[in-house]
């Protein structure tokens, strides 16, 4: 199994990149967002990879983060979602957008991806809605940092310290859920202030929610209105 590729970019196309690893070229299929984030020709790139094995073909798919790779596995476990359809969803929505759409049951958002119709979007939501919180909690960290010597350092997810964690008098379990939720929301790209406000409002309305439930409730509060 090829789990990660690190090498120099030889060329990029509409749906793949060729990465030269010590003279061996690996053709890796990626989402449009991942391709846009790669360095130009000659630059060093590092991708987490998933090898798809078929009877007559081997295809390698690349991801910038472990969270994106895990999402790809989950999406392709749904009947009707192929590997390239999953990449199209990342290209249209990003992993954060996919997470929000499934959590909120937003069929219209998922339909924005090429190859995803209303029935497939509904199936994705039904089958994966209970698995979203686990991947969100992984955090969006993990992006590769390419050093001058071509070594790649993967940043470990860093939990946001609950300096401004709401409801200081809450129980230890509730406080831990709030801290986990705040970290997950910040990793998804929300501002610390907006995220903390949503966490406070959600936990105030339902104090006994666990991390998964609190993430879902806070995302609903942060979702665009109208």
C-alpha positions in Angstrom: 0.0 0.0 0.0 1.3 3.4 -0.9 0.3 5.7 1.9 2.3 8.9 1.1 4.2 10.4 -1.8 6.9 13.0 -1.4 8.7 14.3 -4.5 9.1 17.0 -7.1 6.2 18.1 -9.3 6.8 17.2 -12.9 3.5 18.5 -14.3 -0.1 19.1 -13.3 -3.3 18.4 -15.4 -7.0 19.1 -14.8 -7.4 16.1 -12.5 -4.0 14.7 -11.6 -0.4 15.5 -10.9 2.8 13.6 -11.8 5.2 13.5 -8.9 8.8 12.4 -9.5 10.1 10.4 -6.6 13.8 9.7 -7.2 13.3 9.1 -10.9 10.0 7.2 -10.6 6.9 9.2 -11.7 3.7 8.7 -9.8 0.4 9.8 -11.4 -1.8 11.0 -8.6 -5.5 12.0 -9.0 -6.4 15.0 -6.8 -9.3 17.4 -6.2 -9.1 20.8 -8.0 -8.4 22.4 -4.6 -5.5 20.1 -3.9 -4.0 20.7 -7.4 -4.3 24.4 -6.9 -2.4 24.2 -3.6 0.5 22.3 -5.0 3.8 24.1 -5.9 4.7 24.8 -9.5 6.8 22.5 -11.6 10.0 21.5 -9.8 8.7 22.3 -6.4 8.5 19.6 -3.7 5.1 18.2 -2.9 3.8 15.8 -0.3 0.5 14.0 -0.4 -1.2 11.4 1.6 -2.4 8.7 -0.8 -4.9 6.0 -1.3 -4.4 3.2 -3.8 -7.5 2.0 -5.7 -7.1 -1.5 -7.0 -9.2 -2.8 -9.8 -8.9 -5.8 -12.0 -7.6 -3.9 -15.0 -6.3 -0.7 -13.4 -4.4 0.8 -10.5 -5.2 4.4 -9.5 -3.5 6.6 -6.9 -5.5 9.4 -5.2 -3.8 12.2 -3.3 -4.8 14.3 -0.3 -3.3 17.3 1.5 -4.5 16.2 4.9 -5.4 13.0 6.8 -8.9 14.4 7.4 -9.4 14.7 3.6 -8.2 11.1 3.1 -10.6 9.8 5.8 -13.5 11.7 4.2 -12.6 10.1 0.9 -12.8 6.7 2.4 -16.2 7.5 4.0 -17.7 9.0 0.9 -16.7 6.1 -1.3 -18.3 3.7 1.1 -21.7 5.1 0.0 -23.2 3.3 -3.0 -23.0 5.5 -6.0 -20.0 7.6 -4.9 -16.9 6.7 -6.9 -13.4 7.9 -6.1 -13.6 10.7 -8.6 -17.0 11.9 -7.5 -15.7 12.2 -4.0 -12.8 14.3 -5.3 -15.3 16.5 -7.2 -17.1 17.1 -3.9 -13.9 18.2 -2.3 -13.3 20.5 -5.3 -16.7 22.1 -5.1 -17.1 22.3 -1.3 -13.8 21.5 0.4 -13.7 19.1 3.3 -15.1 21.7 5.6 -18.1 22.3 3.3 -18.7 18.6 3.0 -18.7 18.3 6.8 -21.2 21.2 7.2 -23.5 20.0 4.4 -23.8 16.5 5.8 -24.2 17.7 9.4 -26.9 20.1 8.5 -28.6 17.8 6.0 -28.0 20.4 3.2 -28.9 18.5 0.0 -28.6 21.6 -2.1 -25.0 22.1 -1.1 -24.0 18.5 -1.9 -25.7 18.8 -5.3 -23.2 21.6 -6.2 -20.6 18.9 -6.9 -20.6 17.4 -10.4 -22.0 13.9 -10.4 -24.1 14.3 -7.3 -27.9 14.4 -7.8 -30.6 14.9 -5.1 -31.1 11.1 -4.4 -27.3 10.5 -4.0 -27.0 13.6 -1.9 -29.8 12.4 0.4 -28.2 8.9 0.6 -24.8 10.5 1.6 -26.4 12.5 4.4 -28.4 9.5 5.8 -25.4 7.1 5.8 -22.7 9.5 7.0 -24.4 12.0 9.3 -23.5 10.1 12.4 -19.9 9.8 11.4 -19.2 13.5 10.8 -18.2 14.5 14.3 -15.4 12.0 14.6 -13.6 13.4 11.5 -14.3 17.0 12.4 -12.7 16.3 15.8 -9.5 15.2 14.0 -9.0 18.8 13.2 -8.0 20.3 9.9 -4.4 20.4 10.8 -1.9 18.1 9.2 -0.9 20.2 6.2 2.6 19.4 4.9 5.4 21.9 5.4 8.1 21.4 2.8 11.6 22.3 4.1 14.5 23.3 2.0 16.1 19.9 2.3 12.9 18.3 0.8 12.0 16.8 4.2 8.3 17.1 5.0 7.1 17.9 8.5 3.4 17.1 9.3 2.0 19.4 11.9 0.1 17.5 14.6 -3.4 18.9 15.3 -3.2 21.5 18.0 -6.1 21.9 20.3 -7.3 25.5 20.9 -6.9 26.1 24.6 -10.2 27.1 26.1 -9.0 30.5 27.5 -12.3 32.0 26.7 -14.3 28.8 27.1 -17.9 29.6 28.0 -19.6 28.7 31.2 -16.7 28.2 33.6 -19.1 26.7 36.1 -20.1 23.8 33.8 -19.2 20.2 34.8 -15.9 18.7 33.7 -17.6 16.7 31.0 -19.4 19.7 29.6 -16.3 21.8 29.7 -14.3 19.2 27.8 -17.1 19.0 25.2 -17.0 22.7 24.8 -13.3 22.8 24.4 -13.3 20.0 21.9 -16.1 21.7 19.9 -14.3 25.1 20.0 -11.1 23.5 18.7 -13.0 21.7 15.9 -14.8 24.9 14.8 -11.6 26.9 14.7 -9.9 24.1 12.7 -12.9 24.3 10.2 -12.0 28.0 9.6 -14.5 29.8 11.9 -13.2 32.8 13.8 -12.5 32.2 17.5 -15.0 34.7 18.6 -17.8 33.5 16.4 -17.1 29.9 17.3 -17.0 30.6 21.1 -20.3 32.4 20.9 -21.9 29.5 19.0 -20.5 27.0 21.5 -21.8 29.1 24.4 -25.3 29.4 22.9 -25.5 25.8 22.0 -24.3 24.5 25.3 -26.5 26.9 27.2 -29.6 25.6 25.3 -28.7 22.0 25.9 -26.0 21.6 28.6 -25.7 17.8 28.5 -24.6 17.5 24.8 -21.5 15.5 24.1 -18.8 16.7 21.7 -20.6 15.3 18.6 -23.9 16.8 19.5 -22.4 20.1 20.5 -20.5 20.4 17.1 -23.8 19.7 15.2 -25.7 22.3 17.3 -22.9 24.9 16.9 -22.7 24.4 13.1 -26.4 25.0 12.8 -26.0 28.3 14.6 -23.1 29.3 12.4 -24.8 28.3 9.2 -25.7 31.2 6.9 -29.3 32.4 7.4 -31.8 32.8 4.7 
